[in-house]
Amino acid sequence: MAHSITARYRLAILLSALGLAACAETAALETKAASSSAAPGDASTNTRDQFVGIYNGNSFETAMGMRLTEDGRWEWGLSVGALDMRGKGYWEEEGGVITLTSDPKPVAPEFKWLGLEKTGNDMLIRVVWENGKRFDRASVRLICKDGTVIFDQIGADGWRPEAGACDKPVSLSVRQGTYEIQSQNYDLADFGAGDGTTLLLEFRPNDLGVADFTGMRGILEDGVLKLSGGKWPLEMRKMPLRVDK
């Protein structure tokens, strides 16, 4: 029950921020109204003005919304589980198709190689924030000489394979799963890690949680905005114009 309440609360915040609705229940009612009142039509007949408006893409435990304004700007937001994403930029229309550009263009988060540190222990790898504080939100993928592949969570003090689990570490990579941030693959033979020497990586959040929609294209079919060409295809229903009496 607590999880459901939290999800609904986050949903209300997102929809309110984008001007979609004051709460999830209102958004659901307006989505139903939009579905019944949307006029069928081919995407090729859409004009630029038809794209202007607010779009609702929320579903069970997921909040998603988008706004396209008359001055050619757009805003987008997503909240699901531990993942919160947002984006903004400008859009152009030609022949019933819109093209999105993120502005400013987000800088992707990354894991940066800092080098080796002499720790005096047998940790194979350690990850820190930019300020040097311990980072414990990453997982490791280790490949061993005999072909064994080990996946595990990296702790605040670092990580090493359990005794006897790996005959000889060959290479590894690091990943932050919530936002799907992946490091390059590091060949351990090039570094001589182990025996008191540990690989040190730094997590740089940069524009963490900011999605790049540059190059995504969208059409409006039966009141539904369909976006493609990005990391994921997205569909959101256009909300009916609200008139305050």
C-alpha positions in Angstrom: 0.0 0.0 0.0 2.8 2.4 0.9 4.4 1.8 -2.5 1.2 2.6 -4.3 0.7 5.9 -2.4 4.2 7.0 -3.1 3.8 6.2 -6.8 0.5 8.2 -7.0 2.2 11.1 -5.1 5.1 11.2 -7.6 2.6 10.9 -10.5 0.7 13.9 -9.2 3.8 16.0 -8.9 5.0 15.2 -12.4 1.6 15.8 -14.0 1.1 19.0 -12.1 4.6 20.2 -13.1 3.8 19.7 -16.8 0.3 21.3 -16.4 -1.4 18.0 -17.1 -3.6 17.7 -14.0 -3.7 18.3 -10.3 -3.7 14.6 -9.6 -3.5 11.2 -11.2 -7.2 10.5 -10.9 -8.0 13.7 -12.8 -5.4 12.8 -15.5 -7.1 9.4 -15.9 -10.5 11.0 -16.4 -9.1 13.5 -19.0 -7.3 10.7 -20.8 -10.6 8.8 -21.1 -12.3 11.9 -22.4 -9.5 12.5 -24.9 -9.9 9.0 -26.2 -13.6 9.4 -26.8 -13.4 12.8 -28.4 -10.3 12.5 -30.5 -11.1 12.7 -34.2 -9.5 10.0 -36.4 -7.2 11.3 -39.1 -4.1 10.5 -41.1 -0.9 11.9 -39.8 -0.2 13.6 -43.1 -3.2 15.9 -42.6 -1.9 17.3 -39.3 -0.8 20.9 -39.1 1.7 22.4 -36.8 -1.0 23.8 -34.5 -2.5 20.3 -34.0 0.7 19.3 -32.2 0.5 22.1 -29.7 -0.8 20.8 -26.3 -0.3 18.6 -23.4 0.2 14.8 -23.6 -0.3 12.1 -21.0 1.5 8.8 -21.3 1.0 7.5 -17.7 0.1 3.9 -16.9 0.1 1.7 -13.9 2.9 2.9 -11.5 4.3 5.1 -14.3 4.0 8.8 -14.7 4.9 10.4 -18.1 3.9 13.6 -19.7 4.9 16.1 -22.4 4.0 19.6 -23.4 4.5 21.2 -26.8 4.1 24.9 -26.8 3.2 27.4 -29.6 6.7 29.0 -29.5 8.2 25.7 -30.6 9.4 24.5 -27.2 8.8 21.1 -25.5 9.1 19.6 -22.0 9.0 15.9 -21.0 9.1 14.0 -17.8 9.0 10.4 -16.6 8.8 8.8 -13.2 8.8 5.1 -12.7 10.2 3.1 -9.8 13.6 4.6 -8.8 13.9 6.2 -12.3 13.2 9.9 -12.8 13.9 11.4 -16.2 13.2 14.8 -17.8 14.0 16.7 -21.0 13.4 19.9 -22.8 14.2 21.6 -26.1 12.6 22.8 -29.3 10.5 21.2 -32.0 9.8 21.7 -35.7 7.0 20.4 -37.9 7.1 19.5 -41.6 4.5 17.4 -43.5 2.7 16.3 -40.4 5.9 15.1 -38.7 7.7 16.8 -35.8 11.4 16.6 -35.1 12.7 17.2 -31.6 16.0 18.7 -30.5 17.2 18.8 -26.9 18.3 22.3 -25.8 20.7 22.5 -24.1 22.1 19.2 -25.2 22.7 17.1 -22.1 26.1 15.8 -21.2 25.9 12.0 -20.5 26.9 10.7 -17.1 30.1 8.6 -17.2 32.5 6.4 -15.3 36.0 8.0 -15.7 39.3 6.1 -15.2 41.4 7.6 -12.5 44.2 5.1 -12.5 45.6 2.7 -9.9 45.8 3.2 -6.2 48.0 1.4 -3.7 45.4 0.4 -1.0 47.3 -2.4 0.7 44.3 -4.6 0.5 43.0 -7.1 -2.1 40.2 -5.0 -3.6 40.1 -5.3 -7.3 38.1 -2.1 -8.0 36.7 1.0 -6.2 34.4 3.7 -7.4 34.1 7.2 -6.0 32.1 10.4 -6.6 33.7 13.5 -8.0 34.3 14.7 -4.5 36.1 11.5 -3.6 33.3 10.1 -1.5 32.5 6.4 -1.8 30.1 5.5 -4.6 28.1 2.3 -3.9 25.5 2.4 -6.7 27.4 0.5 -9.3 27.7 -3.2 -10.3 30.7 -5.0 -11.8 30.9 -7.5 -14.6 34.2 -9.5 -14.4 35.5 -12.0 -17.0 37.9 -14.7 -15.8 40.6 -16.5 -17.7 38.6 -19.8 -17.8 35.5 -18.0 -19.2 33.7 -17.5 -16.0 31.6 -14.3 -15.8 30.8 -12.8 -12.5 28.2 -10.1 -11.8 28.1 -8.4 -8.4 27.4 -5.1 -6.6 30.3 -2.9 -5.7 30.3 -1.9 -2.1 31.3 1.4 -0.6 34.8 0.1 0.2 35.3 -1.5 -3.2 34.9 -5.0 -4.6 36.8 -8.2 -5.1 35.7 -11.7 -6.2 35.1 -14.3 -3.5 38.0 -16.6 -2.9 38.1 -19.4 -5.5 35.4 -17.8 -7.7 37.8 -16.6 -10.4 40.9 -18.4 -11.5 42.4 -15.2 -12.9 40.6 -11.9 -13.6 41.0 -10.8 -17.2 38.7 -7.8 -17.7 35.9 -5.9 -16.1 33.3 -3.2 -16.7 31.1 -1.2 -14.4 27.4 -0.3 -14.7 24.9 1.9 -13.0 21.7 0.1 -13.6 18.9 2.5 -12.9 20.1 5.0 -15.6 21.9 2.3 -17.7 25.3 4.0 -17.5 28.0 1.7 -18.7 31.8 2.0 -18.5 34.2 0.8 -21.1 35.7 -2.7 -20.7 39.0 -2.6 -18.9 41.7 -5.2 -19.7 43.3 -5.9 -16.4 46.6 -7.2 -17.9 47.3 -3.6 -18.9 47.0 -2.4 -15.3 48.4 -5.0 -13.0 45.6 -4.6 -10.5 45.5 -6.8 -7.4 48.2 -7.5 -4.9 47.7 -4.3 -3.0 46.8 -2.2 -6.1 43.2 -1.3 -7.0 41.6 0.1 -10.1 40.0 3.5 -9.3 37.0 4.9 -11.2 35.1 8.1 -10.7 31.4 8.5 -11.3 30.6 11.8 -13.0 26.8 12.4 -13.0 27.0 15.3 -15.4 23.3 15.7 -16.6 22.0 12.6 -14.8 18.4 12.0 -15.5 18.2 14.3 -18.5 17.2 12.5 -21.7 18.5 13.5 -25.1 15.6 13.6 -27.6 17.6 15.1 -30.4 16.6 13.5 -33.7 13.4 11.9 -32.4 10.4 12.2 -34.8 6.8 12.1 -34.0 3.4 11.9 -35.7 -0.1 12.4 -34.3 -2.5 9.6 -35.0 -6.0 9.4 -33.5 -5.0 11.8 -30.8 -1.9 9.9 -29.9 1.6 11.3 -30.2 4.0 8.6 -31.4 7.7 9.3 -31.0 10.4 7.2 -32.5 14.1 7.4 -33.3 15.3 7.6 -29.7 16.3 5.2 -26.9 12.7 4.0 -26.6 9.6 4.6 -28.7 7.0 6.6 -26.8 3.3 7.1 -27.1 1.2 9.7 -25.3 -2.4 10.8 -25.7 -3.2 14.4 -26.3 -5.2 15.9 -23.5 -8.4 17.8 -24.2 -8.3 21.6 -23.9 -9.4 22.6 -20.4 -11.7 25.6 -20.1 -12.0 27.2 -16.7 -15.5 28.6 -16.1 
